[in-house]
Amino acid sequence: QYKLAAWPELPAAYHRTVYRRMLSDLSHRYMSLSALVLSSGGTKPEVRQFLLMLDGMGVKKIITQCPHCFNTLANEYPQLGGNYEVVHHSQFLEWLIDQGKLDLSEAKLEERVVYHDSCYLGRHNDVYTAPRNVLGSLKGIDIVEAGRNGTKGMCCGAGGARMFMEEH
């Protein structure tokens, strides 16, 4: 039985072997759960069939990297019968750090970083602190806030394949 499922964003889906190994390592080292890497899409009947498969496998929690998938799984799939605890990978990593299960005390990144608040992670699902907290756990990092951040963050348009569109 799988209690934890990983939902990779599309580019990660092409690297399923690497993603599966990473998640398997995380789940076995830190959570003692079986992990499953999966992805789906399509019409409502296809999604419903997929949800039946997940339910039959005992999936309770889904971890995803993709803010758009996070939004769909958390807010749209329940309307089709998919009721799972959906966690963005930054929230999962933050939890591991807070629980002392992921030690980043020796991790270092001597860089200045601007974090972009994704519309679907931030504005649509109110997830702002977890990504910043995980990045802030790295020694040497200098996190700089963009002029437009948080609830006023700029939409990059990638959810609609309209990168850097003008907002109206």
PyRosetta script that sets phi, psi and omega in degrees:
from pyrosetta import init, pose_from_sequence

init()
pose = pose_from_sequence("QYKLAAWPELPAAYHRTVYRRMLSDLSHRYMSLSALVLSSGGTKPEVRQFLLMLDGMGVKKIITQCPHCFNTLANEYPQLGGNYEVVHHSQFLEWLIDQGKLDLSEAKLEERVVYHDSCYLGRHNDVYTAPRNVLGSLKGIDIVEAGRNGTKGMCCGAGGARMFMEEH")
pose.set_psi(1, 141.0)
pose.set_omega(1, 178.2)
pose.set_phi(2, -108.0)
pose.set_psi(2, 123.3)
pose.set_omega(2, 176.1)
pose.set_phi(3, -99.7)
pose.set_psi(3, -21.0)
pose.set_omega(3, -177.2)
pose.set_phi(4, -120.9)
pose.set_psi(4, 129.7)
pose.set_omega(4, 177.1)
pose.set_phi(5, -124.8)
pose.set_psi(5, 142.2)
pose.set_omega(5, 176.6)
pose.set_phi(6, -104.6)
pose.set_psi(6, 134.4)
pose.set_omega(6, -179.5)
pose.set_phi(7, -117.1)
pose.set_psi(7, 95.1)
pose.set_omega(7, -176.4)
pose.set_phi(8, -74.7)
pose.set_psi(8, 149.3)
pose.set_omega(8, 172.1)
pose.set_phi(9, -68.1)
pose.set_psi(9, 168.7)
pose.set_omega(9, -173.3)
pose.set_phi(10, -56.5)
pose.set_psi(10, -47.3)
pose.set_omega(10, 178.4)
pose.set_phi(11, -60.5)
pose.set_psi(11, -37.4)
pose.set_omega(11, 179.5)
pose.set_phi(12, -66.8)
pose.set_psi(12, -29.8)
pose.set_omega(12, -179.3)
pose.set_phi(13, -62.8)
pose.set_psi(13, -27.6)
pose.set_omega(13, 178.4)
pose.set_phi(14, -75.0)
pose.set_psi(14, -17.1)
pose.set_omega(14, 179.2)
pose.set_phi(15, -114.6)
pose.set_psi(15, 47.2)
pose.set_omega(15, -174.8)
pose.set_phi(16, -56.1)
pose.set_psi(16, -38.0)
pose.set_omega(16, -177.3)
pose.set_phi(17, -62.8)
pose.set_psi(17, -47.9)
pose.set_omega(17, 179.7)
pose.set_phi(18, -63.8)
pose.set_psi(18, -45.5)
pose.set_omega(18, -178.5)
pose.set_phi(19, -63.3)
pose.set_psi(19, -42.3)
pose.set_omega(19, 179.9)
pose.set_phi(20, -62.8)
pose.set_psi(20, -43.7)
pose.set_omega(20, 179.6)
pose.set_phi(21, -63.1)
pose.set_psi(21, -43.5)
pose.set_omega(21, -179.1)
pose.set_phi(22, -61.9)
pose.set_psi(22, -48.8)
pose.set_omega(22, -177.3)
pose.set_phi(23, -68.3)
pose.set_psi(23, -39.6)
pose.set_omega(23, 178.8)
pose.set_phi(24, -60.4)
pose.set_psi(24, -43.1)
pose.set_omega(24, 178.3)
pose.set_phi(25, -62.2)
pose.set_psi(25, -47.5)
pose.set_omega(25, 179.3)
pose.set_phi(26, -60.0)
pose.set_psi(26, -47.2)
pose.set_omega(26, -175.3)
pose.set_phi(27, -68.2)
pose.set_psi(27, -39.3)
pose.set_omega(27, -179.2)
pose.set_phi(28, -74.5)
pose.set_psi(28, -38.5)
pose.set_omega(28, -178.4)
pose.set_phi(29, -76.2)
pose.set_psi(29, -35.2)
pose.set_omega(29, -169.3)
pose.set_phi(30, -113.6)
pose.set_psi(30, -19.6)
pose.set_omega(30, -174.1)
pose.set_phi(31, -131.5)
pose.set_psi(31, -12.5)
pose.set_omega(31, -178.0)
pose.set_phi(32, 53.1)
pose.set_psi(32, 44.2)
pose.set_omega(32, 177.2)
pose.set_phi(33, -122.3)
pose.set_psi(33, 152.3)
pose.set_omega(33, 172.2)
pose.set_phi(34, -75.8)
pose.set_psi(34, 142.4)
pose.set_omega(34, -177.8)
pose.set_phi(35, -121.2)
pose.set_psi(35, 147.1)
pose.set_omega(35, -177.9)
pose.set_phi(36, -133.8)
pose.set_psi(36, 130.4)
pose.set_omega(36, 176.6)
pose.set_phi(37, -100.1)
pose.set_psi(37, 126.0)
pose.set_omega(37, -176.1)
pose.set_phi(38, -148.1)
pose.set_psi(38, 164.4)
pose.set_omega(38, 172.3)
pose.set_phi(39, -157.2)
pose.set_psi(39, 152.6)
pose.set_omega(39, -178.0)
pose.set_phi(40, -156.3)
pose.set_psi(40, 170.2)
pose.set_omega(40, 176.3)
pose.set_phi(41, -176.3)
pose.set_psi(41, -169.2)
pose.set_omega(41, 175.2)
pose.set_phi(42, 111.3)
pose.set_psi(42, -158.4)
pose.set_omega(42, -175.4)
pose.set_phi(43, -76.2)
pose.set_psi(43, 166.8)
pose.set_omega(43, 179.4)
pose.set_phi(44, -56.6)
pose.set_psi(44, -44.9)
pose.set_omega(44, 177.7)
pose.set_phi(45, -61.1)
pose.set_psi(45, -38.0)
pose.set_omega(45, 178.5)
pose.set_phi(46, -65.3)
pose.set_psi(46, -42.1)
pose.set_omega(46, 179.3)
pose.set_phi(47, -65.1)
pose.set_psi(47, -44.1)
pose.set_omega(47, 178.6)
pose.set_phi(48, -60.0)
pose.set_psi(48, -41.6)
pose.set_omega(48, 177.7)
pose.set_phi(49, -62.4)
pose.set_psi(49, -41.5)
pose.set_omega(49, 178.9)
pose.set_phi(50, -64.0)
pose.set_psi(50, -41.0)
pose.set_omega(50, 179.2)
pose.set_phi(51, -64.7)
pose.set_psi(51, -38.0)
pose.set_omega(51, 176.0)
pose.set_phi(52, -61.6)
pose.set_psi(52, -38.9)
pose.set_omega(52, 178.2)
pose.set_phi(53, -63.9)
pose.set_psi(53, -45.4)
pose.set_omega(53, 179.1)
pose.set_phi(54, -60.8)
pose.set_psi(54, -44.7)
pose.set_omega(54, 179.2)
pose.set_phi(55, -61.2)
pose.set_psi(55, -41.8)
pose.set_omega(55, 179.3)
pose.set_phi(56, -64.8)
pose.set_psi(56, -25.5)
pose.set_omega(56, 179.0)
pose.set_phi(57, -88.6)
pose.set_psi(57, -6.6)
pose.set_omega(57, 178.5)
pose.set_phi(58, 82.6)
pose.set_psi(58, 18.8)
pose.set_omega(58, -179.5)
pose.set_phi(59, -64.5)
pose.set_psi(59, 131.0)
pose.set_omega(59, 178.8)
pose.set_phi(60, -116.8)
pose.set_psi(60, -31.5)
pose.set_omega(60, -175.2)
pose.set_phi(61, -131.8)
pose.set_psi(61, 138.4)
pose.set_omega(61, 177.0)
pose.set_phi(62, -123.2)
pose.set_psi(62, 129.0)
pose.set_omega(62, 176.9)
pose.set_phi(63, -108.6)
pose.set_psi(63, 131.0)
pose.set_omega(63, -179.5)
pose.set_phi(64, -134.0)
pose.set_psi(64, 149.6)
pose.set_omega(64, 175.0)
pose.set_phi(65, -87.5)
pose.set_psi(65, -32.5)
pose.set_omega(65, -169.6)
pose.set_phi(66, -83.8)
pose.set_psi(66, 121.5)
pose.set_omega(66, 177.9)
pose.set_phi(67, -60.3)
pose.set_psi(67, -33.6)
pose.set_omega(67, 180.0)
pose.set_phi(68, -70.0)
pose.set_psi(68, -42.8)
pose.set_omega(68, 175.8)
pose.set_phi(69, -64.6)
pose.set_psi(69, -39.6)
pose.set_omega(69, 177.1)
pose.set_phi(70, -55.4)
pose.set_psi(70, -49.3)
pose.set_omega(70, -179.4)
pose.set_phi(71, -62.6)
pose.set_psi(71, -45.3)
pose.set_omega(71, -179.1)
pose.set_phi(72, -63.1)
pose.set_psi(72, -47.6)
pose.set_omega(72, -178.9)
pose.set_phi(73, -64.8)
pose.set_psi(73, -40.5)
pose.set_omega(73, -175.5)
pose.set_phi(74, -80.0)
pose.set_psi(74, -34.3)
pose.set_omega(74, -169.7)
pose.set_phi(75, -115.0)
pose.set_psi(75, -21.6)
pose.set_omega(75, -177.9)
pose.set_phi(76, -108.5)
pose.set_psi(76, -39.2)
pose.set_omega(76, -179.1)
pose.set_phi(77, -62.9)
pose.set_psi(77, -31.6)
pose.set_omega(77, 177.2)
pose.set_phi(78, -58.5)
pose.set_psi(78, -29.3)
pose.set_omega(78, 178.1)
pose.set_phi(79, -67.8)
pose.set_psi(79, -19.4)
pose.set_omega(79, 179.9)
pose.set_phi(80, -106.0)
pose.set_psi(80, 8.1)
pose.set_omega(80, 177.7)
pose.set_phi(81, 100.7)
pose.set_psi(81, 2.6)
pose.set_omega(81, -179.6)
pose.set_phi(82, -93.2)
pose.set_psi(82, 95.1)
pose.set_omega(82, -178.2)
pose.set_phi(83, -111.7)
pose.set_psi(83, 96.8)
pose.set_omega(83, -177.0)
pose.set_phi(84, -130.6)
pose.set_psi(84, 157.9)
pose.set_omega(84, 169.6)
pose.set_phi(85, -78.0)
pose.set_psi(85, 119.0)
pose.set_omega(85, -177.8)
pose.set_phi(86, -108.9)
pose.set_psi(86, 127.3)
pose.set_omega(86, -174.7)
pose.set_phi(87, -128.5)
pose.set_psi(87, 130.6)
pose.set_omega(87, 173.4)
pose.set_phi(88, -74.7)
pose.set_psi(88, 147.5)
pose.set_omega(88, -175.4)
pose.set_phi(89, -59.5)
pose.set_psi(89, -29.0)
pose.set_omega(89, 177.6)
pose.set_phi(90, -66.9)
pose.set_psi(90, -35.1)
pose.set_omega(90, 176.6)
pose.set_phi(91, -68.8)
pose.set_psi(91, -39.0)
pose.set_omega(91, 178.5)
pose.set_phi(92, -64.1)
pose.set_psi(92, -46.4)
pose.set_omega(92, 178.9)
pose.set_phi(93, -64.4)
pose.set_psi(93, -39.9)
pose.set_omega(93, 177.7)
pose.set_phi(94, -60.8)
pose.set_psi(94, -42.4)
pose.set_omega(94, 179.0)
pose.set_phi(95, -62.6)
pose.set_psi(95, -45.2)
pose.set_omega(95, 178.6)
pose.set_phi(96, -59.6)
pose.set_psi(96, -42.0)
pose.set_omega(96, 179.0)
pose.set_phi(97, -65.2)
pose.set_psi(97, -48.2)
pose.set_omega(97, -179.5)
pose.set_phi(98, -60.9)
pose.set_psi(98, -34.3)
pose.set_omega(98, -179.8)
pose.set_phi(99, -81.7)
pose.set_psi(99, -4.2)
pose.set_omega(99, -178.0)
pose.set_phi(100, 75.5)
pose.set_psi(100, 17.3)
pose.set_omega(100, -178.6)
pose.set_phi(101, -92.9)
pose.set_psi(101, -13.2)
pose.set_omega(101, 176.8)
pose.set_phi(102, -130.7)
pose.set_psi(102, 110.9)
pose.set_omega(102, -176.0)
pose.set_phi(103, -95.9)
pose.set_psi(103, 113.1)
pose.set_omega(103, 177.7)
pose.set_phi(104, -108.9)
pose.set_psi(104, 18.0)
pose.set_omega(104, -176.0)
pose.set_phi(105, -61.8)
pose.set_psi(105, -25.8)
pose.set_omega(105, 178.8)
pose.set_phi(106, -100.5)
pose.set_psi(106, -3.2)
pose.set_omega(106, -178.9)
pose.set_phi(107, -77.2)
pose.set_psi(107, 135.9)
pose.set_omega(107, -175.9)
pose.set_phi(108, -141.7)
pose.set_psi(108, 140.0)
pose.set_omega(108, 175.0)
pose.set_phi(109, -143.1)
pose.set_psi(109, 104.3)
pose.set_omega(109, -178.7)
pose.set_phi(110, -84.6)
pose.set_psi(110, 73.2)
pose.set_omega(110, -178.2)
pose.set_phi(111, -141.8)
pose.set_psi(111, 155.8)
pose.set_omega(111, 170.2)
pose.set_phi(112, -97.9)
pose.set_psi(112, 125.5)
pose.set_omega(112, -172.0)
pose.set_phi(113, -126.4)
pose.set_psi(113, 134.7)
pose.set_omega(113, 171.0)
pose.set_phi(114, -108.3)
pose.set_psi(114, 120.7)
pose.set_omega(114, 179.8)
pose.set_phi(115, -91.5)
pose.set_psi(115, 128.9)
pose.set_omega(115, 178.2)
pose.set_phi(116, -94.8)
pose.set_psi(116, 123.1)
pose.set_omega(116, 177.0)
pose.set_phi(117, -78.6)
pose.set_psi(117, 113.1)
pose.set_omega(117, 177.1)
pose.set_phi(118, -67.8)
pose.set_psi(118, 139.7)
pose.set_omega(118, 177.9)
pose.set_phi(119, -55.1)
pose.set_psi(119, -47.9)
pose.set_omega(119, -173.2)
pose.set_phi(120, -76.7)
pose.set_psi(120, -20.2)
pose.set_omega(120, 175.1)
pose.set_phi(121, -89.1)
pose.set_psi(121, -45.7)
pose.set_omega(121, -177.1)
pose.set_phi(122, -84.2)
pose.set_psi(122, -77.1)
pose.set_omega(122, -173.2)
pose.set_phi(123, -59.5)
pose.set_psi(123, -38.1)
pose.set_omega(123, -176.9)
pose.set_phi(124, -86.9)
pose.set_psi(124, -21.9)
pose.set_omega(124, -175.5)
pose.set_phi(125, -132.4)
pose.set_psi(125, 4.7)
pose.set_omega(125, 172.9)
pose.set_phi(126, 58.4)
pose.set_psi(126, 36.0)
pose.set_omega(126, 176.0)
pose.set_phi(127, -104.2)
pose.set_psi(127, 103.7)
pose.set_omega(127, -178.7)
pose.set_phi(128, -123.0)
pose.set_psi(128, -37.4)
pose.set_omega(128, -171.0)
pose.set_phi(129, -82.5)
pose.set_psi(129, -35.8)
pose.set_omega(129, -175.4)
pose.set_phi(130, -56.6)
pose.set_psi(130, -49.4)
pose.set_omega(130, -179.8)
pose.set_phi(131, -60.8)
pose.set_psi(131, -39.9)
pose.set_omega(131, 179.7)
pose.set_phi(132, -67.7)
pose.set_psi(132, -38.8)
pose.set_omega(132, 179.3)
pose.set_phi(133, -65.5)
pose.set_psi(133, -40.9)
pose.set_omega(133, 179.1)
pose.set_phi(134, -65.3)
pose.set_psi(134, -47.8)
pose.set_omega(134, 177.9)
pose.set_phi(135, -60.6)
pose.set_psi(135, -41.1)
pose.set_omega(135, -179.3)
pose.set_phi(136, -66.1)
pose.set_psi(136, -13.9)
pose.set_omega(136, 177.7)
pose.set_phi(137, -75.2)
pose.set_psi(137, -14.3)
pose.set_omega(137, -179.1)
pose.set_phi(138, -85.1)
pose.set_psi(138, 131.0)
pose.set_omega(138, 176.7)
pose.set_phi(139, -67.3)
pose.set_psi(139, 143.9)
pose.set_omega(139, 172.9)
pose.set_phi(140, 85.2)
pose.set_psi(140, -11.1)
pose.set_omega(140, -176.6)
pose.set_phi(141, -78.7)
pose.set_psi(141, 141.3)
pose.set_omega(141, 177.0)
pose.set_phi(142, -117.2)
pose.set_psi(142, 103.0)
pose.set_omega(142, -179.0)
pose.set_phi(143, -89.1)
pose.set_psi(143, 123.0)
pose.set_omega(143, 179.9)
pose.set_phi(144, -112.8)
pose.set_psi(144, 132.1)
pose.set_omega(144, 178.2)
pose.set_phi(145, -80.8)
pose.set_psi(145, 136.0)
pose.set_omega(145, 175.2)
pose.set_phi(146, -67.9)
pose.set_psi(146, 158.3)
pose.set_omega(146, 178.3)
pose.set_phi(147, -57.1)
pose.set_psi(147, -40.6)
pose.set_omega(147, 176.7)
pose.set_phi(148, -109.4)
pose.set_psi(148, 106.7)
pose.set_omega(148, -178.9)
pose.set_phi(149, -138.4)
pose.set_psi(149, 175.7)
pose.set_omega(149, 179.8)
pose.set_phi(150, 59.8)
pose.set_psi(150, -134.1)
pose.set_omega(150, -177.6)
pose.set_phi(151, -67.8)
pose.set_psi(151, -12.9)
pose.set_omega(151, 179.2)
pose.set_phi(152, -108.8)
pose.set_psi(152, 16.5)
pose.set_omega(152, 180.0)
pose.set_phi(153, -62.0)
pose.set_psi(153, 149.2)
pose.set_omega(153, -179.5)
pose.set_phi(154, -78.6)
pose.set_psi(154, 134.8)
pose.set_omega(154, 175.8)
pose.set_phi(155, -77.6)
pose.set_psi(155, 126.8)
pose.set_omega(155, 179.3)
pose.set_phi(156, -83.8)
pose.set_psi(156, -14.3)
pose.set_omega(156, 177.9)
pose.set_phi(157, 81.5)
pose.set_psi(157, 1.1)
pose.set_omega(157, -174.6)
pose.set_phi(158, -65.9)
pose.set_psi(158, -26.1)
pose.set_omega(158, 177.7)
pose.set_phi(159, -62.0)
pose.set_psi(159, -27.7)
pose.set_omega(159, 176.9)
pose.set_phi(160, -111.2)
pose.set_psi(160, 17.5)
pose.set_omega(160, -177.8)
pose.set_phi(161, 57.6)
pose.set_psi(161, 37.0)
pose.set_omega(161, -179.9)
pose.set_phi(162, -123.9)
pose.set_psi(162, 61.1)
pose.set_omega(162, -176.5)
pose.set_phi(163, -55.6)
pose.set_psi(163, 134.2)
pose.set_omega(163, 175.6)
pose.set_phi(164, 57.7)
pose.set_psi(164, 37.4)
pose.set_omega(164, 175.3)
pose.set_phi(165, -69.4)
pose.set_psi(165, 158.4)
pose.set_omega(165, 175.8)
pose.set_phi(166, -79.5)
pose.set_psi(166, 131.6)
pose.set_omega(166, 177.2)
pose.set_phi(167, -84.5)
pose.set_psi(167, 143.9)
pose.set_omega(167, 179.5)
pose.set_phi(168, -117.1)
pose.dump_pdb("model.pdb")
